Amino acid sequence: MDHHYSKSIASSINDTTVIIVTFNSAHCLPALGHQLAACPHIILVDNGSDDGCAQAVAQHLPNAQVIALPNNLGFGAANNRALTRVTTPFALLLNPDCELSTEQLTQLLAAADQFPEAAMLAPQLVDAKGHPDVNYRWPSTQWTSKGPGATGPTSVGFVCGAAMLLRMSACQPTGFFDETFFLYYEDDDLCLRFFKAGLPMVVVPSVQALHRSRGSVKGASPWRSEYGRGFHHAQSKLIFATKHDSPATAERLRQQLIWQTALALPLRVMLFSPKLIARMWGRLIGVVVWAWKGQA
C-alpha cells in the first residue's frame, strides 16, 4: 500500500478508542486482553451479563473503561453509550468474537490516512480456517452485489458491524445507531444512512480479522439465546423494511416469513436440531407479534 502521509502525523492506536459490547462474553476476554494489550483507550459495555463478564474485565483488560448496564439494551444502544464518551479521532467497533491485532489496527489506520475522505473503514473478515467472509457489499435496497471479493481497498455500501473503524468527525451528519434495532440490521441501517449521505466506506482486504461468528455469547441457556437470535433477526428485518421501504412492503415480507417459517419448522423438528428449532421458533414468534412502533 502506497502511503502518502508523514510518519510524524500518521494516525496511531493512541488516536483510537476500541469499543466492545459484551453479553455473556466472559470467555472472549482472555483473547481480547492479549490482542488489545497495547491499546490505551478501550471502552467495554456489558449488556447485563450473568456470567461475571463485567467483573472479569479488570483482569484481562486493565486499561478498559467499563460501562456495566443493568439490563440488555441491545447492540446498537450499547455501542451508542460508548460512542458518546469517545474523545479520540477514531473509534473501532469490535465484536467480542472478532480478533484484530494491534498491528492490523495500525494497518487499518494507515488506510484511513491514505483515504482521508473515508468515514468508515473495515477489515476483511475471515473464519477460523482462514477462509474469507465477504463482509461487504452494496446496499441491498439499491442493487444486488455480484462478483468475487475485493483485492484492494474498495469503496462499498455496507460493511458488517463485527469490525468497523469510524472517523468520528465524519459521523456527525448521520449520528450513530438507531436504537429501534435491538439486534441485527443496525449495521445495515447505519451503512445505508452513510451511503445516502455520501460518506465513503472503504474495505481494506489486506487487513484480515478473524471472526468466530456466533461465538460471542455463551451461557446457561443456549436455546434461549438461539430463540432470541431468531426473534430479533425477524423483527429487525421488518423494522428495516418499514424504515427504508414502506409499511406495506414490511407487511408483505411479514406474511412471507410466517409461511416460510411455519413450513420449515416441522422439518427442523424431524431432524431434531434443538438450536435451529429454538431459532426458528423465535423467528416465527417475532414475525407474528411484530408491530412497528417507530416512525416510518
Secondary structure, 3 states (H helix, E strand, C coil): CCCCCCHHHCCCHHHEEEEEEECCCHHHHHHHHHHCCCCCCEEEEEECCCCCHHHHHHHHCCCEEEEEECCCCCHHHHHHHHHCCCCCCEEEEECCCEECCHHHHHHHHHHHHHCCCCCEEEEEEECCCCCEECCEECCCCCCCCCCCCCCCCEEECEECCCEEEEEHHHCCCCCCCCCCCCCCCHHHHHHHHHHHCCCCEEEEEEEEEEECCCCCCCCCCHHHHHHHHHHHHHHHHHHHHHHHCCHHHHHHHHHHHHHHHHHHHHHHHHHCCHHHHHHHHHHHHHHHHCCCCCCC
